[in-house]
Amino acid sequence: MSYVALYRQFRPKVFEDVVGQEHITKTLKNQIKSGRVAHAYLFSGGRGSGKTSTAKILSRAVNCLNPKDGEPCNECEICRQALEGTLTDISEIDAASNNGVDNIRDIREEVEFIPTNARYRVYIIDEVHMLSTGAFNALLKTLEEPPKHVIFILATTEPQKLPITILSRCQRFDFKRISVENIIKRLNIICNESHIKIEEGALKIIAKMSDGAMRDAISILERCVADGEDIITEEKVRELVGIPELEYLLEISKNLMLNDAAQVLESAEKIINEGKDLEIFTWELIKFMRDLIMLQISDNLVLYKEDEKVRMRELLKFTDKERLLRLITDLSSLQSSMKWASDREVIFETGLIKIAYEGNRNQMLSHVGISQNVSAKANGNASVPQESNTSDNELKEKVLSILKENRKMIMHTILTGAEIKVASEDLVHIIFGASIDDVNKQYMQKEESKAVIKETVKNALHKEMKIKYVFG
């Protein structure tokens, strides 16, 4: 017995099995029960959202000899022939390869004949937006005055490419992207019925990678099954699909936020040496930046564990929404340029370095006014208090401004999350929260770092001060 792919084994056979499109399937069932079936339908939506499966179910339901609550019985002679692909009254046409006017003219001639066995002659035209202008004109004439025994079901991922004259003659149904939760539920059913053992974390990754397409999710699952392991683990899915681990995403995101080109290059080389698919990695990085924005707004990120969310919140201290949005835009441009590049590694590395440099430049330009003001005060060109009666908030603002002026961006970022307090006439406390990581802690404790901070505080207060770090 030949092997049947999972997506074919578990293709929905009734409306009830179509995942995440209840707003459509309920309407179609009611139409069938009431006998008010339209002569032309347009199913639009992303790939793998259930358009073709729903079209096939509809083609059987309108012809079924024993329909049950608007569903095809899948047991009568008509349904069995349709499922086997031997019912000549149901035709499936791929417009991508049959897009000429002659193909549509053949259909126009066929529709004049009554169905051979079924009640309706049904034409399912997939990717209908690929039809030529002449083919659309030929189809329009048939849609304007169709015979009563003919139903057209047009499916497309790009409805905006269809002529308005075609759109106006069809009942349109827009298929939604399938939610992660619904994909996980369906995958669980498939795994249980197929005796596939899989970790919950692996299911979440597959659902996320599918990007709202049920067919893609099942295809990824099948790749994992073909590997022959007893159980599909989270690590196995990442390895097979080429998904970067959270560590890589956290590391390179932080370096981009700090505009540290040297560290960005080091991270890029590490990713290349690991053999990651660079286009997939860039897409994952874009989605990770989006998830960081979502985490600022809501805590409802089901794809991340609690300890992962904690690390993501730590990362948010180095950036803001505006910077994240700029990074998403820049990374999207990088991904687009990689699609057609002959050497993706070079484009990947140089693109990331450019993003880091541009971020540093934009930060400097946005604070030119502050920097000039601080310089003027330091040169005595403005009225500045000479005593250490500056408030803690003012002191911190001055310190951060001077660090920016002197391009000490790493120190600036670290001190943004710290408190700077005047403890006495000659002592300043810099209080770091418990969240500071070991790398930044070691960096701030270097002698050259301490010297920079001491000089910066001196310029801000116009007097020599002792500096004491407080951690925790």
C-alpha positions as CSV (number, residue, x, y, z in Angstrom):
1,M,0.0,0.0,0.0
2,S,1.5,3.3,-1.0
3,Y,2.2,6.0,1.6
4,V,-0.3,8.9,1.8
5,A,0.9,12.2,3.1
6,L,-0.5,13.5,6.4
7,Y,-2.0,16.6,4.9
8,R,-4.0,14.3,2.4
9,Q,-5.0,11.9,5.1
10,F,-6.3,14.6,7.3
11,R,-7.7,17.0,4.7
12,P,-11.2,18.1,6.0
13,K,-14.0,16.0,4.6
14,V,-16.9,17.9,6.2
15,F,-17.4,21.6,7.1
16,E,-17.1,20.7,10.7
17,D,-13.4,19.7,10.2
18,V,-12.4,23.0,8.6
19,V,-10.2,24.8,11.2
20,G,-10.8,28.4,12.3
21,Q,-13.4,29.3,9.5
22,E,-16.6,28.8,11.4
23,H,-18.0,32.2,10.1
24,I,-17.8,30.7,6.6
25,T,-18.8,27.1,7.1
26,K,-21.9,27.9,9.1
27,T,-23.2,30.2,6.3
28,L,-22.5,27.6,3.6
29,K,-24.3,24.9,5.6
30,N,-27.3,27.1,6.0
31,Q,-27.4,27.8,2.3
32,I,-27.3,24.1,1.4
33,K,-30.0,23.3,4.0
34,S,-32.3,26.1,2.7
35,G,-31.6,25.3,-1.0
36,R,-30.3,28.8,-1.7
37,V,-27.0,28.0,-3.3
38,A,-25.3,30.7,-5.2
39,H,-24.0,30.2,-8.8
40,A,-20.6,31.7,-8.1
41,Y,-18.4,31.9,-5.0
42,L,-15.1,33.6,-4.3
43,F,-12.9,32.1,-1.6
44,S,-10.0,34.5,-0.7
45,G,-7.4,34.1,2.0
46,G,-3.8,33.1,2.7
47,R,-2.3,29.8,1.7
48,G,-3.2,26.8,3.8
49,S,-6.3,28.6,5.3
50,G,-8.8,26.0,3.9
51,K,-10.0,27.5,0.7
52,T,-9.6,24.5,-1.6
53,S,-10.7,22.0,1.1
54,T,-13.9,24.1,1.7
55,A,-14.5,24.3,-2.1
56,K,-14.2,20.5,-2.4
57,I,-16.6,19.9,0.6
58,L,-19.1,22.4,-0.9
59,S,-18.9,20.7,-4.3
60,R,-19.9,17.4,-2.7
61,A,-22.5,18.9,-0.3
62,V,-24.5,20.4,-3.2
63,N,-24.5,17.1,-5.0
64,C,-24.8,14.7,-2.1
65,L,-27.7,12.2,-2.3
66,N,-28.0,12.1,1.5
67,P,-26.9,15.4,3.0
68,K,-26.8,15.6,6.8
69,D,-27.4,19.1,8.3
70,G,-25.8,20.7,5.3
71,E,-22.8,18.4,5.3
72,P,-22.0,15.8,2.6
73,C,-22.5,12.2,3.8
74,N,-19.2,11.1,2.1
75,E,-20.8,7.6,1.7
76,C,-23.2,7.9,-1.2
77,E,-22.1,7.1,-4.8
78,I,-21.7,10.7,-5.7
79,C,-19.6,11.5,-2.7
80,R,-17.4,8.4,-3.1
81,Q,-16.7,9.3,-6.7
82,A,-15.9,12.9,-5.8
83,L,-13.5,11.7,-3.1
84,E,-11.8,9.3,-5.5
85,G,-11.6,12.1,-8.2
86,T,-13.6,10.1,-10.7
87,L,-16.7,12.3,-10.8
88,T,-16.6,14.1,-14.1
89,D,-19.1,16.7,-13.0
90,I,-16.7,18.2,-10.6
91,S,-13.6,19.9,-12.2
92,E,-10.6,21.3,-10.5
93,I,-8.6,23.8,-12.6
94,D,-5.2,25.3,-11.7
95,A,-5.3,28.8,-13.2
96,A,-1.5,29.2,-12.8
97,S,-1.0,26.6,-15.5
98,N,-4.3,26.9,-17.4
99,N,-4.7,30.7,-17.6
100,G,-5.3,31.2,-21.3
101,V,-8.5,32.3,-23.0
102,D,-8.8,28.9,-24.7
103,N,-9.0,27.1,-21.4
104,I,-12.0,29.2,-20.3
105,R,-13.6,28.9,-23.7
106,D,-13.5,25.1,-23.2
107,I,-15.4,25.6,-19.9
108,R,-17.9,27.8,-21.6
109,E,-18.7,25.1,-24.1
110,E,-18.9,22.4,-21.4
111,V,-21.3,24.3,-19.1
112,E,-24.1,24.0,-21.7
113,F,-24.3,20.3,-21.1
114,I,-26.3,19.0,-18.2
115,P,-24.3,17.1,-15.5
116,T,-23.7,13.4,-16.2
117,N,-24.5,12.0,-12.7
118,A,-24.6,14.8,-10.2
119,R,-27.2,17.6,-9.7
120,Y,-24.7,20.4,-10.4
121,R,-21.6,20.7,-12.6
122,V,-19.1,22.4,-10.3
123,Y,-15.9,24.2,-11.5
124,I,-13.2,24.9,-8.8
125,I,-10.7,27.4,-10.3
126,D,-7.7,27.7,-7.9
127,E,-5.4,30.8,-8.0
128,V,-7.9,32.5,-10.2
129,H,-6.0,35.8,-10.1
130,M,-3.5,34.1,-12.5
131,L,-6.0,34.2,-15.4
132,S,-5.1,36.4,-18.4
133,T,-7.2,39.5,-19.3
134,G,-8.8,37.6,-22.2
135,A,-9.6,34.6,-19.9
136,F,-11.2,36.9,-17.4
137,N,-13.4,38.4,-20.2
138,A,-14.4,35.0,-21.3
139,L,-15.2,33.9,-17.8
140,L,-17.2,37.0,-17.2
141,K,-19.7,36.1,-20.0
142,T,-20.3,32.8,-18.3
143,L,-20.7,34.3,-14.9
144,E,-23.2,36.9,-16.2
145,E,-25.7,34.3,-17.4
146,P,-24.8,30.9,-16.0
147,P,-26.9,27.8,-16.6
148,K,-28.9,26.8,-13.5
149,H,-27.0,23.5,-13.2
150,V,-23.5,25.2,-12.9
151,I,-21.6,26.4,-9.9
152,F,-18.3,28.2,-10.0
153,I,-16.0,28.3,-6.9
154,L,-13.0,30.7,-7.4
155,A,-10.1,30.5,-5.0
156,T,-7.3,33.1,-4.7
157,T,-4.7,34.4,-2.3
158,E,-4.7,37.8,-4.1
159,P,-8.3,39.0,-4.6
160,Q,-7.2,42.6,-5.3
161,K,-5.9,41.3,-8.7
162,L,-9.4,40.3,-9.8
163,P,-11.4,42.6,-12.1
164,I,-14.2,44.3,-10.2
165,T,-16.7,42.9,-12.8
166,I,-15.7,39.3,-11.6
167,L,-15.9,40.3,-7.9
168,S,-19.3,41.8,-8.3
169,R,-20.8,38.5,-9.6
170,C,-19.5,36.3,-6.8
171,Q,-20.5,35.7,-3.2
172,R,-17.2,36.5,-1.5
173,F,-15.9,34.7,1.6
174,D,-12.7,35.8,3.3
175,F,-10.7,33.1,5.1
176,K,-8.8,34.2,8.2
177,R,-5.3,33.2,9.2
178,I,-5.7,30.2,11.5
179,S,-4.7,31.0,15.1
180,V,-1.8,29.3,16.9
181,E,-4.3,27.8,19.4
182,N,-6.4,26.2,16.6
183,I,-3.4,24.9,14.8
184,I,-2.2,23.2,18.0
185,K,-5.6,21.7,18.7
186,R,-5.7,20.2,15.1
187,L,-2.1,18.9,15.3
188,N,-2.9,17.2,18.6
189,I,-5.8,15.4,17.0
190,I,-3.6,14.3,14.1
191,C,-0.8,13.1,16.4
192,N,-3.2,11.1,18.6
193,E,-4.8,9.4,15.6
194,S,-1.5,8.7,14.0
195,H,0.2,7.6,17.3
196,I,2.8,10.3,17.0
197,K,4.5,11.3,20.3
198,I,5.4,15.0,20.5
199,E,6.3,17.5,23.1
200,E,3.9,20.5,23.8
201,G,6.8,22.9,23.1
202,A,7.4,21.3,19.7
203,L,3.7,21.7,18.8
204,K,3.9,25.4,19.7
205,I,7.0,25.9,17.5
206,I,5.4,24.1,14.5
207,A,2.2,26.3,14.9
208,K,4.3,29.4,15.1
209,M,6.4,28.5,12.0
210,S,3.3,27.7,9.9
211,D,2.3,31.4,10.0
212,G,-1.4,30.7,10.1
213,A,-1.4,28.0,7.4
214,M,-2.7,24.6,8.5
215,R,-1.2,22.8,5.5
216,D,2.2,24.2,6.3
217,A,1.9,23.1,9.9
218,I,1.1,19.5,8.9
219,S,3.9,19.5,6.4
220,I,6.4,20.5,9.1
221,L,5.0,17.8,11.4
222,E,5.5,15.2,8.6
223,R,9.1,16.3,8.2
224,C,9.7,15.7,11.9
225,V,8.0,12.3,11.7
226,A,10.1,11.2,8.8
227,D,13.2,11.7,10.9
228,G,12.4,8.5,12.7
229,E,12.7,9.6,16.3
230,D,10.5,8.0,19.0
231,I,9.3,11.4,20.2
232,I,9.4,14.8,18.5
233,T,11.1,17.3,20.8
234,E,11.4,21.0,20.7
235,E,15.1,20.7,19.8
236,K,14.3,18.3,16.9
237,V,11.9,20.8,15.4
238,R,14.3,23.7,15.6
239,E,17.1,21.5,14.1
240,L,15.0,20.3,11.1
241,V,13.3,23.6,10.3
242,G,16.4,25.7,11.0
243,I,14.8,27.9,13.6
244,P,17.2,29.9,15.7
245,E,17.3,29.3,19.4
246,L,16.2,32.0,21.7
247,E,19.8,32.6,22.8
248,Y,20.7,33.7,19.3
249,L,17.7,36.0,19.1
250,L,18.4,37.6,22.5
251,E,22.1,38.1,21.8
252,I,21.8,39.7,18.3
253,S,18.8,41.8,19.4
254,K,20.7,43.3,22.3
255,N,23.7,44.1,20.1
256,L,21.5,45.8,17.5
257,M,19.7,47.8,20.3
258,L,23.1,48.9,21.6
259,N,24.2,49.7,18.0
260,D,27.4,47.7,18.7
261,A,28.5,46.8,15.2
262,A,31.5,44.7,16.3
263,Q,29.4,42.5,18.5
264,V,26.7,42.3,15.8
265,L,29.3,41.0,13.3
266,E,30.5,38.5,15.8
267,S,26.9,37.2,16.4
268,A,26.3,37.1,12.6
269,E,29.4,34.9,12.1
270,K,28.3,32.6,14.9
271,I,24.9,32.2,13.2
272,I,26.5,31.5,9.8
273,N,28.9,29.0,11.3
274,E,26.0,27.1,12.9
275,G,24.6,26.6,9.4
276,K,21.3,28.4,10.1
277,D,19.0,29.3,7.2
278,L,19.8,33.1,7.1
279,E,16.5,34.1,5.5
280,I,14.5,32.1,8.1
281,F,16.7,33.5,10.9
282,T,16.0,37.1,9.7
283,W,12.3,36.4,9.5
284,E,12.4,34.9,13.1
285,L,14.3,38.0,14.2
286,I,11.6,40.3,12.8
287,K,8.9,38.3,14.5
288,F,10.9,38.3,17.8
289,M,11.1,42.1,17.6
290,R,7.3,42.2,17.0
291,D,6.9,39.9,20.1
292,L,8.9,42.3,22.2
293,I,6.5,45.1,21.3
294,M,3.6,42.8,22.1
295,L,5.1,42.0,25.4
296,Q,5.2,45.7,26.3
297,I,1.5,45.9,25.5
298,S,0.2,42.6,26.8
299,D,1.5,39.6,28.7
300,N,-0.5,37.1,26.6
301,L,2.3,35.6,24.6
302,V,1.5,31.8,24.6
303,L,4.6,30.8,22.6
304,Y,7.1,31.8,25.3
305,K,7.7,30.2,28.7
306,E,7.7,32.4,31.8
307,D,11.5,32.4,32.2
308,E,11.8,33.4,28.5
309,K,9.5,36.3,29.1
310,V,11.6,37.5,32.0
311,R,14.7,37.6,29.8
312,M,12.7,39.4,27.1
313,R,11.7,42.1,29.6
314,E,15.3,42.5,30.6
315,L,16.1,43.1,26.9
316,L,13.4,45.8,26.7
317,K,15.4,48.0,29.1
318,F,17.9,48.6,26.3
319,T,15.3,50.0,23.8
320,D,11.9,51.6,23.2
321,K,9.0,51.1,20.8
322,E,10.3,53.5,18.2
323,R,13.6,51.8,18.0
324,L,11.9,48.4,17.8
325,L,9.7,49.6,14.9
326,R,12.8,50.9,13.1
327,L,14.6,47.6,13.5
328,I,11.6,45.7,12.1
329,T,11.5,48.0,9.1
330,D,15.2,47.7,8.5
331,L,15.3,43.9,9.0
332,S,12.3,43.5,6.6
333,S,14.3,45.4,3.9
334,L,17.3,43.1,4.6
335,Q,15.2,40.0,4.2
336,S,13.8,41.3,0.9
337,S,17.3,41.9,-0.4
338,M,18.4,38.4,0.6
339,K,15.7,36.7,-1.4
340,W,17.5,37.3,-4.7
341,A,21.1,37.5,-3.5
342,S,23.7,35.1,-4.9
343,D,25.7,35.4,-1.7
344,R,23.3,35.7,1.3
345,E,26.1,35.5,3.9
346,V,27.6,38.8,2.7
347,I,24.2,40.5,2.4
348,F,23.3,39.2,5.9
349,E,26.5,40.5,7.6
350,T,26.8,43.8,5.9
351,G,23.0,44.4,6.3
352,L,23.2,43.9,10.1
353,I,26.3,46.1,10.4
354,K,24.6,48.8,8.4
355,I,21.5,48.7,10.7
356,A,23.8,49.0,13.8
357,Y,25.7,52.0,12.3
358,E,22.5,53.7,11.2
359,G,21.0,53.3,14.7
360,N,24.0,54.9,16.3
361,R,23.9,57.7,13.8
362,N,20.2,58.4,14.3
363,Q,20.6,58.4,18.1
364,M,23.4,60.9,17.8
365,L,21.4,63.2,15.5
366,S,18.3,63.1,17.7
367,H,20.4,64.4,20.7
368,V,22.5,67.0,19.0
369,G,20.5,69.8,20.8
370,I,21.1,68.2,24.2
371,S,24.7,67.6,23.5
372,Q,25.3,71.2,22.4
373,N,23.6,72.5,25.5
374,V,25.7,70.4,27.8
375,S,28.9,71.5,25.9
376,A,27.9,75.1,26.3
377,K,27.4,74.7,30.0
378,A,30.7,72.9,30.4
379,N,32.4,75.8,28.7
380,G,30.8,78.4,30.9
381,N,28.5,79.8,28.2
382,A,25.4,79.3,30.2
383,S,24.3,79.7,33.8
384,V,25.1,76.5,35.7
385,P,24.9,75.8,39.4
386,Q,28.5,75.4,40.7
387,E,27.4,73.6,43.9
388,S,26.4,70.0,44.2
389,N,22.8,70.9,44.9
390,T,21.6,69.5,41.6
391,S,18.7,67.1,42.0
392,D,19.3,63.3,41.4
393,N,17.1,63.4,38.3
394,E,19.0,66.4,36.9
395,L,22.3,64.7,37.6
396,K,21.3,61.5,35.9
397,E,20.0,63.5,32.8
398,K,23.3,65.4,32.6
399,V,25.4,62.2,33.0
400,L,23.5,60.5,30.2
401,S,23.7,63.5,28.0
402,I,27.5,63.8,28.4
403,L,27.9,60.1,27.7
404,K,25.9,60.4,24.5
405,E,28.0,63.4,23.5
406,N,31.2,61.4,24.0
407,R,29.7,58.4,22.2
408,K,29.8,56.1,25.2
409,M,26.6,54.4,24.2
410,I,27.1,51.1,26.1
411,M,27.6,53.0,29.4
412,H,24.6,55.2,28.5
413,T,22.4,52.2,28.0
414,I,23.5,50.5,31.2
415,L,23.1,53.7,33.3
416,T,19.6,54.3,31.8
417,G,18.3,51.6,34.1
418,A,20.3,52.7,37.1
419,E,19.8,55.4,39.8
420,I,22.4,58.1,40.3
421,K,22.2,59.8,43.8
422,V,24.3,62.4,45.5
423,A,25.0,60.7,48.9
424,S,27.1,63.5,50.4
425,E,29.2,66.6,49.5
426,D,31.9,64.4,47.8
427,L,30.2,61.1,47.2
428,V,27.8,59.8,44.4
429,H,26.1,56.5,44.6
430,I,25.3,54.7,41.3
431,I,22.7,52.1,42.1
432,F,22.2,49.2,39.7
433,G,19.1,47.1,39.9
434,A,19.2,43.4,40.6
435,S,18.5,42.8,36.9
436,I,21.9,43.9,35.6
437,D,23.6,40.9,34.0
438,D,27.2,39.7,34.7
439,V,28.5,41.0,31.4
440,N,27.4,44.6,32.0
441,K,28.5,44.3,35.7
442,Q,32.0,43.3,34.7
443,Y,32.1,46.0,32.0
444,M,31.2,48.8,34.5
445,Q,33.8,47.6,37.0
446,K,36.7,47.9,34.6
447,E,39.1,50.6,35.6
448,E,38.7,52.5,32.3
449,S,34.9,52.4,32.8
450,K,35.2,53.8,36.3
451,A,37.5,56.5,35.0
452,V,35.0,57.6,32.4
453,I,32.1,57.6,34.9
454,K,34.1,59.7,37.4
455,E,35.1,62.2,34.7
456,T,31.5,62.4,33.5
457,V,30.1,63.1,37.0
458,K,32.8,65.7,37.5
459,N,31.7,67.5,34.3
460,A,28.0,67.3,35.3
461,L,28.6,68.7,38.9
462,H,31.7,70.8,38.2
463,K,33.5,69.3,41.1
464,E,35.5,66.2,41.9
465,M,33.4,63.4,43.4
466,K,34.0,59.9,44.7
467,I,31.9,57.2,42.9
468,K,30.5,54.1,44.6
469,Y,28.6,51.4,42.8
470,V,25.7,49.6,44.5
471,F,24.5,46.4,43.0
472,G,21.1,44.9,43.9
